[in-house]
Structures are given as structure tokens and as C-alpha cells.
Amino acid sequence: SSIAGMSAVAGIHEWWRPANADPNDPLSVLHTIAILTTSPNDDLVHVHDRMPVVLDRDDIATWLDPSTAPAELRHLMRPAPLGTVQAWKVSRAVSTVRNNDPSLILPSEPDEAPPASEQQSLW
């Protein structure tokens, strides 16, 4: 899939140290991130039951401002407007983790994609 133009997705991050880690070991600090998701718009509902929260350009500064109260961010947790995200079938090669090259995002040949009934869930 593709997000039209330059866009940003909502995410959260945290620096933390596991409870059993040596507090004097700087390498024990972990930086973790997550991309926030919401219900899909009509462009993606046939692919999955959720999609990334895509931020409008005017909302990026609000999202990144640490002084913004969480309640003020709730209105951003919505499906992207129609046409923002595009989806197409890709090769089954994306299902193998040892495959890692730019060709994986190219549209697949029609006979290469599994039937729609097999694409209802990623898990």
C-alpha cells in the first residue's frame, strides 16, 4: 500500500530500562515505538480491520507537542480520508522474512496473489 504524497502516521515512543537490567549499563536502555491504528476507511476495509492513524499536515505539530493534553488528540484517531492510502496485491514473497528488497512493494501478477478469501486476516 502507499500513502499519497508526504504524510505522517501517529506513533508513540518510550525510553525504558527492563527491571532486571543493570542500571549502570547504558546499553540496557531500550527505545521502543508503536504506530497507532484505527478502524480502516473504505479504501482498506477489504484488506484489514485497521489502518495507521494518518495525520493531516496541519495536525503534525499538535501531535508532536508534548504539552498537548491527550484528550486534545482523540479527534485525530480517525480513519484517513478516502484516497489518502492506496492498496494493491503484492507477491507472496512478502510472507517470507528472509526476503527484503524494493521489489516486494510492486504490484503482483494477477495469478500470483491468493484468492480474496485467504486475505481476510494477517494473522
VEXTI-249319 format. One record per residue: x, y, z of N, C-alpha, C, O in turn. Coordinates in pm, 1 decimal. Example, Ala and Ser with C-alpha at 12.3 -4.5 7.8 and 13.67 -1.06 7.14 Angstrom:
BEGIN
((1319.0, -569.0, 780.0), (1230.0, -450.0, 780.0), (1320.0, -330.0, 780.0), (1423.6, -331.9, 846.5)) ((1285.0, -225.0, 708.0), (1367.0, -106.0, 714.0), (1290.0, 3.0, 787.0), (1340.9, 113.8, 803.9)) 
// end
This chain:
BEGIN
((83.4, -118.4, 0.0), (0.0, 0.0, 0.0), (87.5, 124.2, 0.0), (208.5, 115.9, 21.2)) ((27.5, 236.3, -23.2), (100.9, 361.6, -34.5), (17.8, 474.0, 25.6), (-104.9, 473.7, 16.4)) ((84.9, 568.8, 86.4), (18.5, 688.3, 137.5), (52.0, 800.6, 40.3), (168.8, 834.1, 20.0)) ((-52.0, 858.5, -19.5), (-33.9, 959.7, -123.1), (45.3, 1079.2, -70.5), (16.5, 1132.2, 36.8)) ((145.1, 1120.3, -147.6), (224.6, 1235.9, -109.0), (303.7, 1211.6, 18.2), (322.5, 1097.0, 59.1)) ((349.2, 1317.0, 80.0), (424.1, 1307.5, 204.1), (325.9, 1314.3, 319.7), (251.7, 1411.7, 332.1)) ((324.5, 1213.5, 403.3), (231.7, 1208.1, 515.7), (305.5, 1161.6, 640.5), (419.5, 1115.4, 634.2)) ((239.0, 1174.7, 751.5), (293.3, 1127.2, 879.0), (188.8, 1038.1, 943.8), (68.7, 1061.9, 931.6)) ((236.0, 935.5, 1012.6), (145.9, 850.0, 1088.3), (170.1, 874.2, 1236.9), (281.3, 907.1, 1278.3)) ((64.6, 857.6, 1316.5), (74.6, 881.3, 1460.1), (147.6, 765.5, 1526.3), (120.1, 649.0, 1497.7)) ((238.6, 797.8, 1612.9), (312.7, 696.1, 1685.7), (345.2, 743.4, 1825.7), (334.4, 861.6, 1858.4)) ((385.0, 648.3, 1906.6), (430.5, 679.0, 2042.3), (566.5, 612.8, 2061.3), (600.3, 516.3, 1992.7)) ((643.4, 666.0, 2155.2), (773.8, 605.8, 2183.7), (803.1, 616.8, 2332.6), (743.3, 696.7, 2404.6)) ((894.8, 535.8, 2375.2), (932.8, 536.8, 2517.2), (1076.7, 488.5, 2530.2), (1116.9, 391.6, 2465.8)) ((1153.2, 556.9, 2613.8), (1285.3, 509.9, 2655.0), (1265.1, 442.1, 2789.7), (1206.6, 502.6, 2879.6)) ((1311.1, 319.3, 2806.9), (1291.8, 249.1, 2933.5), (1399.9, 143.6, 2953.6), (1468.4, 102.3, 2860.0)) ((1412.2, 102.6, 3076.7), (1510.9, 1.3, 3114.2), (1434.9, -114.9, 3179.7), (1358.1, -92.5, 3273.3)) ((1454.9, -237.9, 3132.4), (1389.3, -352.2, 3195.9), (1424.5, -360.1, 3344.5), (1534.3, -321.6, 3384.7)) ((1333.2, -408.9, 3423.9), (1351.4, -414.9, 3569.8), (1475.6, -494.1, 3609.3), (1540.2, -462.0, 3709.1)) ((1509.6, -596.7, 3532.5), (1624.0, -680.9, 3568.7), (1755.3, -633.8, 3506.0), (1857.1, -701.9, 3517.9)) ((1754.1, -517.9, 3439.3), (1874.8, -467.2, 3372.7), (1965.7, -395.2, 3470.8), (1920.9, -341.4, 3572.0)) ((2093.7, -395.5, 3438.9), (2194.2, -325.0, 3518.4), (2175.2, -174.4, 3498.2), (2191.3, -126.1, 3386.1)) ((2141.5, -99.1, 3602.5), (2117.9, 45.5, 3586.6), (2242.4, 122.6, 3543.1), (2231.1, 236.9, 3498.9)) ((2360.7, 62.2, 3554.7), (2484.7, 128.2, 3513.5), (2522.9, 96.4, 3369.5), (2621.6, 149.3, 3318.5)) ((2446.4, 11.5, 3304.6), (2475.7, -27.7, 3167.0), (2394.8, 59.1, 3071.1), (2273.2, 42.5, 3060.7)) ((2461.1, 152.3, 3000.2), (2385.9, 240.6, 2909.4), (2319.8, 164.4, 2794.6), (2224.2, 213.8, 2734.9)) ((2369.6, 44.8, 2763.3), (2310.3, -32.8, 2655.0), (2183.8, -105.8, 2697.4), (2116.7, -166.7, 2614.1)) ((2150.4, -100.3, 2826.4), (2029.2, -167.8, 2872.2), (1904.2, -82.3, 2853.3), (1792.5, -129.9, 2873.2)) ((1923.0, 43.7, 2815.0), (1808.5, 131.4, 2789.9), (1752.3, 97.5, 2652.2), (1825.4, 93.0, 2553.3)) ((1622.0, 74.0, 2647.3), (1555.6, 38.6, 2522.5), (1471.4, 155.7, 2472.8), (1408.2, 226.5, 2551.1)) ((1472.1, 174.0, 2342.7), (1385.1, 273.8, 2280.6), (1282.3, 195.5, 2201.5), (1317.0, 129.2, 2103.7)) ((1156.5, 202.1, 2242.2), (1050.9, 128.0, 2175.1), (951.8, 225.1, 2112.2), (927.7, 334.3, 2163.5)) ((895.2, 182.3, 2000.0), (797.8, 265.1, 1929.9), (677.5, 180.3, 1889.3), (686.9, 57.9, 1880.0)) ((565.8, 246.1, 1865.6), (446.8, 180.6, 1813.2), (374.0, 278.9, 1722.1), (365.0, 397.9, 1752.2)) ((322.8, 228.5, 1611.9), (238.8, 308.9, 1522.8), (95.0, 285.6, 1565.5), (51.1, 171.2, 1577.0)) ((22.1, 392.9, 1588.9), (-115.9, 381.9, 1633.5), (-207.7, 351.0, 1516.0), (-186.4, 398.5, 1404.4)) ((-309.9, 270.6, 1542.8), (-402.7, 230.9, 1438.5), (-545.4, 268.0, 1476.7), (-576.2, 296.0, 1592.6)) ((-630.3, 267.1, 1376.4), (-772.5, 296.1, 1392.9), (-848.7, 205.4, 1298.2), (-788.5, 123.7, 1228.5)) ((-979.5, 219.0, 1294.9), (-1058.3, 139.1, 1201.6), (-1025.1, 182.4, 1058.7), (-988.3, 297.7, 1036.3)) ((-1037.6, 91.9, 962.7), (-998.7, 125.9, 825.4), (-1103.9, 211.4, 755.1), (-1222.2, 207.5, 789.0)) ((-1058.6, 287.9, 657.5), (-1154.1, 358.7, 571.8), (-1198.4, 262.1, 461.2), (-1151.7, 148.4, 455.3)) ((-1286.9, 306.9, 375.4), (-1339.5, 219.0, 270.4), (-1233.7, 175.1, 169.3), (-1252.9, 75.3, 99.8)) ((-1122.0, 248.1, 159.9), (-1014.6, 207.5, 70.1), (-942.4, 81.7, 119.7), (-888.1, 6.0, 39.3)) ((-941.7, 59.1, 250.7), (-863.0, -51.1, 307.5), (-945.1, -156.7, 380.6), (-889.1, -258.0, 422.4)) ((-1073.5, -137.2, 397.4), (-1153.2, -230.2, 476.7), (-1147.5, -372.4, 419.6), (-1161.0, -469.1, 494.6)) ((-1127.8, -386.3, 288.9), (-1118.8, -519.6, 227.9), (-983.9, -587.0, 254.3), (-968.1, -706.3, 228.6)) ((-886.6, -510.5, 305.7), (-752.7, -564.0, 331.4), (-735.1, -603.4, 477.6), (-679.9, -709.3, 507.5)) ((-782.2, -517.7, 569.2), (-757.4, -541.5, 711.5), (-860.2, -467.2, 794.7), (-928.9, -377.6, 745.8)) ((-869.9, -505.9, 921.8), (-968.5, -442.8, 1009.7), (-914.9, -318.8, 1081.4), (-981.7, -264.4, 1169.3)) ((-794.8, -273.9, 1044.2), (-741.2, -149.7, 1099.9), (-642.3, -89.7, 1001.8), (-598.7, -155.0, 907.1)) ((-607.9, 35.5, 1026.4), (-511.1, 106.4, 942.9), (-434.0, 204.5, 1030.9), (-480.5, 237.3, 1140.0)) ((-317.5, 252.1, 986.6), (-245.5, 352.7, 1065.6), (-325.9, 481.1, 1077.8), (-403.3, 515.6, 988.6)) ((-307.3, 551.2, 1188.1), (-364.3, 684.8, 1202.6), (-275.9, 778.5, 1120.8), (-161.0, 803.7, 1157.1)) ((-329.2, 829.7, 1011.1), (-256.0, 920.7, 922.9), (-290.3, 1062.8, 966.2), (-407.1, 1101.3, 970.2)) ((-187.5, 1139.4, 998.4), (-208.3, 1276.9, 1046.1), (-217.2, 1373.9, 929.5), (-137.5, 1367.2, 836.0)) ((-313.9, 1463.4, 935.2), (-319.0, 1573.7, 839.6), (-197.6, 1663.0, 864.9), (-150.0, 1673.8, 977.9)) ((-148.8, 1725.9, 760.6), (-30.6, 1812.3, 772.9), (-48.1, 1916.2, 884.1), (46.9, 1946.6, 956.3)) ((-169.1, 1970.4, 897.8), (-194.9, 2072.9, 999.2), (-196.3, 2017.0, 1141.8), (-189.9, 2094.1, 1237.6)) ((-204.4, 1886.0, 1157.4), (-211.4, 1824.6, 1289.8), (-77.7, 1772.3, 1341.4), (-68.1, 1733.1, 1457.7)) ((24.4, 1770.9, 1258.3), (153.2, 1712.6, 1297.5), (213.8, 1786.5, 1416.3), (258.7, 1722.7, 1511.5)) ((216.0, 1918.7, 1412.7), (275.3, 1996.2, 1522.9), (199.5, 1971.1, 1653.2), (260.8, 1960.5, 1759.5)) ((67.6, 1961.5, 1645.7), (-12.6, 1933.2, 1765.8), (22.9, 1796.5, 1821.1), (39.2, 1780.2, 1942.0)) ((35.1, 1697.1, 1731.9), (68.0, 1561.4, 1775.4), (204.9, 1557.2, 1844.2), (221.9, 1488.0, 1944.6)) ((300.6, 1629.8, 1791.2), (437.5, 1625.7, 1843.4), (459.1, 1714.8, 1965.8), (559.6, 1699.0, 2035.2)) ((369.5, 1805.9, 1993.6), (384.7, 1898.2, 2105.7), (358.9, 1825.6, 2237.9), (245.8, 1783.9, 2263.1)) ((461.0, 1809.4, 2322.9), (441.7, 1736.3, 2448.5), (346.1, 1805.2, 2545.7), (300.3, 1742.9, 2641.5)) ((315.8, 1932.3, 2522.5), (222.5, 1999.9, 2612.3), (76.3, 1977.1, 2573.3), (-13.8, 2017.8, 2646.7)) ((51.8, 1913.3, 2460.0), (-85.7, 1885.3, 2418.1), (-144.4, 1777.0, 2507.8), (-86.3, 1669.6, 2522.6)) ((-258.1, 1805.3, 2566.4), (-325.3, 1707.6, 2654.0), (-375.7, 1589.6, 2570.5), (-423.3, 1609.2, 2458.6)) ((-365.8, 1468.4, 2623.3), (-415.8, 1350.6, 2548.8), (-559.3, 1366.2, 2499.7), (-592.0, 1321.8, 2389.6)) ((-644.8, 1428.4, 2579.7), (-783.9, 1446.1, 2537.6), (-794.3, 1530.4, 2410.5), (-888.5, 1513.9, 2332.9)) ((-698.5, 1620.3, 2388.5), (-698.8, 1704.9, 2269.1), (-654.7, 1629.1, 2144.6), (-670.6, 1678.5, 2032.9)) ((-599.1, 1509.0, 2163.1), (-550.7, 1429.7, 2049.9), (-653.3, 1327.3, 2001.7), (-638.7, 1271.5, 1893.0)) ((-755.5, 1302.7, 2080.6), (-852.6, 1197.2, 2047.1), (-917.1, 1217.8, 1910.1), (-943.3, 1121.0, 1838.7)) ((-942.6, 1342.1, 1873.5), (-1009.1, 1366.6, 1744.9), (-921.0, 1327.9, 1626.0), (-970.7, 1315.7, 1514.0)) ((-791.4, 1308.4, 1649.1), (-700.5, 1268.8, 1541.6), (-705.4, 1118.8, 1514.1), (-656.4, 1073.2, 1410.8)) ((-763.4, 1042.6, 1604.9), (-768.0, 896.4, 1593.1), (-885.4, 854.2, 1505.2), (-982.0, 794.4, 1552.5)) ((-875.1, 886.0, 1378.4), (-984.3, 858.6, 1285.5), (-925.8, 799.5, 1157.5), (-807.3, 816.7, 1128.9)) ((-1009.1, 730.1, 1081.0), (-959.8, 679.6, 952.2), (-918.0, 794.7, 861.3), (-973.9, 904.2, 868.0)) ((-821.0, 768.9, 778.0), (-775.4, 870.4, 682.2), (-884.4, 898.0, 579.6), (-964.5, 809.4, 549.8)) ((-888.8, 1018.8, 525.3), (-986.2, 1048.4, 420.0), (-968.3, 952.9, 301.6), (-857.5, 906.5, 274.6)) ((-1076.7, 924.5, 232.5), (-1069.6, 836.9, 115.3), (-967.9, 891.5, 15.6), (-959.5, 1012.5, -5.8)) ((-891.5, 802.4, -44.3), (-790.6, 842.4, -142.0), (-655.2, 872.1, -81.9), (-558.8, 891.1, -156.0)) ((-644.1, 876.8, 50.5), (-515.9, 905.3, 115.7), (-421.8, 785.7, 104.8), (-302.0, 801.7, 81.0)) ((-476.6, 666.6, 122.3), (-397.4, 544.1, 120.8), (-444.4, 457.7, 5.0), (-564.5, 442.8, -17.7)) ((-350.3, 401.5, -67.3), (-381.1, 312.9, -178.5), (-333.0, 173.2, -143.6), (-233.8, 158.2, -72.2)) ((-401.3, 71.1, -192.5), (-362.1, -67.6, -166.6), (-362.7, -146.0, -296.7), (-445.0, -121.2, -384.7)) ((-269.8, -241.4, -308.4), (-266.9, -332.4, -421.8), (-207.2, -464.1, -375.5), (-134.6, -469.7, -276.3)) ((-238.5, -568.9, -448.1), (-185.8, -701.3, -415.5), (-37.8, -704.1, -449.5), (6.2, -650.0, -551.0)) ((38.4, -769.4, -360.7), (182.1, -785.0, -381.8), (215.4, -933.9, -385.1), (130.4, -1018.5, -357.3)) ((337.1, -963.6, -418.5), (383.3, -1101.8, -428.5), (373.7, -1172.9, -294.0), (385.7, -1110.3, -188.7)) ((351.8, -1304.3, -298.5), (351.9, -1383.8, -175.8), (490.6, -1385.0, -110.8), (504.8, -1428.7, 3.4)) ((591.6, -1338.0, -181.9), (727.0, -1332.1, -126.7), (734.3, -1243.7, -3.3), (826.8, -1259.4, 76.4)) ((639.8, -1150.7, 15.8), (641.9, -1065.7, 134.7), (618.1, -1146.3, 261.9), (646.9, -1098.4, 371.6)) ((566.5, -1266.9, 248.8), (537.0, -1350.2, 365.9), (658.7, -1422.2, 420.9), (649.3, -1487.8, 524.7)) ((772.5, -1411.7, 354.4), (895.1, -1477.3, 398.4), (992.8, -1371.4, 447.2), (1036.0, -1286.1, 369.7)) ((1027.8, -1376.4, 575.0), (1109.6, -1270.2, 633.9), (1247.6, -1257.9, 571.8), (1307.1, -1150.4, 577.9)) ((1300.2, -1362.9, 512.7), (1434.5, -1351.9, 452.1), (1432.1, -1270.7, 322.0), (1537.4, -1232.0, 271.4)) ((1312.9, -1244.9, 268.1), (1300.9, -1158.8, 150.1), (1296.9, -1014.0, 196.4), (1215.9, -977.3, 281.5)) ((1384.3, -932.7, 140.3), (1392.0, -792.7, 182.4), (1452.3, -710.6, 68.8), (1572.5, -684.0, 67.0)) ((1367.9, -671.1, -25.5), (1416.5, -586.1, -133.0), (1301.1, -500.2, -185.0), (1184.7, -531.3, -159.6)) ((1332.4, -392.6, -257.5), (1229.5, -299.1, -302.5), (1122.1, -361.5, -391.9), (1011.8, -307.5, -401.0)) ((1151.2, -472.4, -456.9), (1051.9, -531.7, -546.9), (930.2, -584.8, -471.1), (826.4, -610.8, -532.1)) ((941.2, -600.8, -341.1), (830.1, -655.0, -263.4), (708.7, -563.3, -261.2), (598.2, -609.5, -232.9)) ((726.0, -435.4, -290.2), (611.3, -344.3, -287.9), (547.8, -325.9, -425.7), (448.4, -254.6, -439.1)) ((604.6, -389.5, -527.6), (548.2, -378.1, -661.5), (420.8, -460.3, -672.3), (408.0, -563.5, -606.5)) ((325.8, -415.5, -755.0), (203.9, -495.2, -773.9), (238.3, -634.2, -826.4), (327.9, -649.3, -909.5)) ((167.1, -735.1, -777.9), (192.7, -872.4, -820.3), (119.3, -902.3, -950.2), (28.7, -830.1, -991.8)) ((161.3, -1009.8, -1011.3), (89.6, -1060.2, -1127.6), (-44.8, -1112.3, -1079.8), (-52.5, -1163.8, -968.2)) ((-150.7, -1101.6, -1158.4), (-283.1, -1144.7, -1113.7), (-288.8, -1287.7, -1061.5), (-360.9, -1314.1, -965.3)) ((-215.5, -1380.4, -1121.4), (-222.2, -1519.5, -1076.3), (-133.6, -1547.3, -955.0), (-137.3, -1657.5, -900.3)) ((-55.1, -1450.2, -912.7), (37.0, -1468.6, -800.9), (-28.7, -1441.8, -665.5), (15.3, -1497.3, -564.9)) ((-130.7, -1359.9, -660.4), (-196.2, -1324.5, -534.6), (-293.2, -1435.0, -493.5), (-356.7, -1496.7, -578.9)) ((-304.9, -1460.2, -362.6), (-400.5, -1561.1, -316.8), (-543.9, -1512.0, -337.0), (-567.5, -1391.9, -349.9)) ((-638.7, -1604.6, -339.8), (-778.3, -1562.6, -351.1), (-816.3, -1469.5, -236.8), (-758.6, -1476.6, -128.3)) ((-913.8, -1381.9, -261.6), (-956.2, -1284.1, -160.7), (-994.0, -1350.5, -29.6), (-972.3, -1292.5, 76.8)) ((-1050.1, -1470.9, -34.4), (-1091.7, -1538.3, 89.5), (-973.6, -1568.3, 180.2), (-992.1, -1583.8, 300.9)) ((-851.9, -1577.0, 125.6), (-733.5, -1603.2, 206.3), (-671.2, -1475.9, 262.3), (-578.4, -1484.1, 342.8)) ((-719.7, -1358.0, 222.0), (-658.3, -1233.0, 265.1), (-741.3, -1160.3, 369.8), (-727.3, -1038.9, 384.5)) ((-824.9, -1228.5, 440.8), (-909.6, -1163.5, 539.4), (-835.2, -1125.8, 667.0), (-879.8, -1037.3, 739.9)) ((-722.5, -1191.2, 695.5), (-651.6, -1164.1, 819.5), (-502.1, -1176.6, 795.3), (-457.4, -1261.5, 718.2)) ((-425.7, -1091.5, 861.6), (-280.4, -1105.1, 854.6), (-229.5, -1211.2, 949.6), (-116.7, -1258.1, 934.4)) ((-308.5, -1249.8, 1045.7), (-264.8, -1345.9, 1145.8), (-343.9, -1469.9, 1132.2), (-323.1, -1565.0, 1207.6)) 
// end
